[in-house]
Amino acid sequence: MSIVRFIGCLHLGHKAIAKMRGFDNPEEHDEHLIKNWNSVVGKKDTTYILGDVTMEKDLDYYKLDLLNGRKKVVLGNHDMMKHVPKLLLHVDGVAGMVDYKGFALTHAPIHPSEIGGYRGNIHAHIHDNVLHEVEVPSRYSDEDSVVKDTLRKYYNVDAHRIGYKPKTIDELLTEII
């Protein structure tokens, strides 16, 4: 049986991110990511990578071949359009945003005024931060703006934040991460 999982902000080969995440170098960071990914993802599984595969370079795309399963990428702010042809040699698809079973799969969190149309937003981009209560502006007037608890509408799957193990929807809905 195939399982679908989610992770973002891999930042393969990025020295500063590796240091920020507590690793001595990018090689150690990437080896840890590969080991943890492969501990939960099977060969027939599909994983959505929600942006920032690397940091504006295509040199480390080959490492994607070391990760189990099919990989689909939702492009992030550090994924360069000019690199997409090379990226597609290592993944099964690339998109800007995906609607998956009523969840918006994006790199950056979607605007609160748009969250109502979705079961939730699975994203990365904000690293260890979590979205809590936000003002949900009306599309039509400020008078209709209200503060709503959106904590369980946003699911941040930054690689570091989720232990470098892609998560399923069920895990996201039941775990406090």
C-alpha positions as CSV (number, residue, x, y, z in Angstrom):
1,M,0.0,0.0,0.0
2,S,1.3,3.5,-0.9
3,I,1.4,6.2,1.7
4,V,1.5,9.9,1.1
5,R,3.8,12.1,3.3
6,F,4.9,15.7,3.6
7,I,8.1,17.6,4.4
8,G,9.6,20.9,3.4
9,C,12.8,23.0,3.6
10,L,15.3,20.3,3.0
11,H,18.0,22.8,2.2
12,L,20.3,20.1,0.9
13,G,24.0,21.1,0.7
14,H,23.4,24.4,2.6
15,K,26.2,25.2,5.1
16,A,24.5,27.9,7.1
17,I,21.2,25.9,7.5
18,A,23.2,22.8,8.6
19,K,25.0,24.9,11.3
20,M,21.7,26.6,12.3
21,R,20.2,23.1,12.7
22,G,23.1,21.9,14.9
23,F,25.2,20.0,12.4
24,D,28.9,20.4,11.8
25,N,28.6,20.5,8.1
26,P,26.1,20.1,5.2
27,E,27.2,16.5,4.6
28,E,26.3,15.5,8.2
29,H,22.9,17.3,7.9
30,D,22.1,15.6,4.6
31,E,23.1,12.2,5.7
32,H,20.9,12.6,8.8
33,L,18.0,13.7,6.6
34,I,18.4,10.8,4.2
35,K,18.6,8.2,7.1
36,N,15.5,9.6,8.9
37,W,13.5,10.0,5.6
38,N,14.3,6.4,4.6
39,S,13.4,5.1,8.0
40,V,9.7,6.0,7.4
41,V,9.2,6.3,3.6
42,G,8.8,3.1,1.6
43,K,9.8,2.6,-2.0
44,K,6.1,2.9,-3.2
45,D,5.3,5.9,-1.0
46,T,4.9,9.4,-2.3
47,T,6.4,12.4,-0.5
48,Y,5.5,16.0,-1.3
49,I,8.5,18.3,-0.7
50,L,7.1,21.7,0.2
51,G,9.8,23.9,-1.1
52,D,13.4,24.8,-0.7
53,V,15.0,21.6,-1.9
54,T,18.3,23.4,-1.8
55,M,19.4,27.0,-1.5
56,E,19.2,28.4,-5.1
57,K,21.6,25.8,-6.4
58,D,21.2,22.5,-8.4
59,L,24.4,20.8,-7.3
60,D,22.8,18.6,-4.6
61,Y,19.7,17.4,-6.5
62,Y,21.4,14.0,-7.0
63,K,20.8,13.4,-3.2
64,L,17.1,13.2,-4.0
65,D,17.8,9.9,-5.7
66,L,19.0,8.5,-2.3
67,L,15.5,9.2,-0.7
68,N,13.0,6.4,-0.8
69,G,9.7,6.7,-2.8
70,R,8.3,9.0,-5.3
71,K,8.9,12.7,-4.8
72,K,6.8,15.7,-5.9
73,V,8.0,19.2,-5.3
74,V,5.9,22.3,-4.5
75,L,8.4,25.1,-5.4
76,G,9.7,27.4,-2.6
77,N,11.3,30.8,-2.6
78,H,14.8,29.2,-2.8
79,D,14.0,26.9,-5.7
80,M,15.0,28.5,-9.0
81,M,12.8,28.2,-12.0
82,K,15.9,27.9,-14.2
83,H,16.8,24.7,-12.3
84,V,13.4,22.9,-12.8
85,P,14.5,20.9,-15.8
86,K,17.4,19.5,-13.8
87,L,15.2,19.0,-10.7
88,L,12.7,17.0,-12.9
89,L,15.5,14.4,-13.5
90,H,15.3,13.5,-9.8
91,V,11.6,14.0,-8.9
92,D,8.2,12.9,-10.3
93,G,6.6,16.4,-10.6
94,V,6.9,20.1,-9.8
95,A,4.0,22.5,-9.0
96,G,3.4,25.9,-7.4
97,M,0.6,24.8,-5.2
98,V,-1.4,21.5,-4.9
99,D,-4.9,20.8,-3.6
100,Y,-4.5,17.4,-1.9
101,K,-7.7,15.9,-0.4
102,G,-8.9,19.4,0.6
103,F,-5.5,20.5,2.0
104,A,-3.6,23.3,0.3
105,L,0.0,22.2,-0.2
106,T,2.2,25.3,-0.4
107,H,5.7,26.4,0.6
108,A,4.7,29.5,2.4
109,P,1.5,29.5,4.5
110,I,-1.5,30.8,2.6
111,H,-3.2,34.0,3.7
112,P,-5.8,33.5,6.5
113,S,-8.6,34.9,4.3
114,E,-8.1,31.9,2.0
115,I,-7.8,29.1,4.7
116,G,-11.6,28.8,5.0
117,G,-11.9,27.0,1.7
118,Y,-9.5,24.2,2.8
119,R,-9.3,21.6,5.5
120,G,-5.9,23.0,6.3
121,N,-2.6,24.3,4.9
122,I,0.4,22.0,4.9
123,H,3.4,24.2,4.4
124,A,7.0,24.9,5.4
125,H,9.0,28.1,4.9
126,I,8.6,29.6,8.4
127,H,11.0,27.0,9.8
128,D,10.4,26.4,13.6
129,N,7.6,29.0,13.9
130,V,3.9,28.0,14.3
131,L,0.9,30.0,13.2
132,H,-1.6,30.5,16.1
133,E,-4.5,32.9,16.3
134,V,-4.6,35.4,13.4
135,E,-7.0,38.0,12.3
136,V,-9.0,36.7,9.4
137,P,-9.8,39.7,7.2
138,S,-13.0,39.8,5.2
139,R,-12.4,40.0,1.5
140,Y,-15.0,42.8,1.3
141,S,-14.6,45.0,4.4
142,D,-12.6,45.4,7.6
143,E,-15.9,45.4,9.6
144,D,-16.2,41.7,9.0
145,S,-12.7,40.8,10.2
146,V,-12.5,38.5,13.2
147,V,-9.8,36.8,15.1
148,K,-10.0,33.0,14.7
149,D,-8.0,30.2,16.1
150,T,-6.2,28.8,13.1
151,L,-3.6,26.7,14.9
152,R,-5.2,23.4,13.6
153,K,-5.5,24.8,10.1
154,Y,-1.8,25.3,9.5
155,Y,0.6,22.3,9.6
156,N,4.3,23.3,9.4
157,V,6.4,20.4,8.0
158,D,9.8,22.1,8.0
159,A,12.3,19.2,8.0
160,H,14.1,20.2,11.2
161,R,10.8,20.8,13.0
162,I,9.5,17.3,12.2
163,G,12.7,15.4,12.9
164,Y,13.6,15.0,9.2
165,K,10.9,12.3,8.9
166,P,8.1,13.1,6.4
167,K,4.7,13.0,8.0
168,T,1.3,11.6,6.9
169,I,-1.9,13.6,7.1
170,D,-3.1,11.4,10.0
171,E,0.2,12.2,11.9
172,L,-0.3,15.9,11.3
173,L,-3.9,15.8,12.5
174,T,-3.1,13.9,15.7
175,E,0.4,15.1,16.7
176,I,1.2,18.4,18.2
177,I,4.3,19.3,16.3
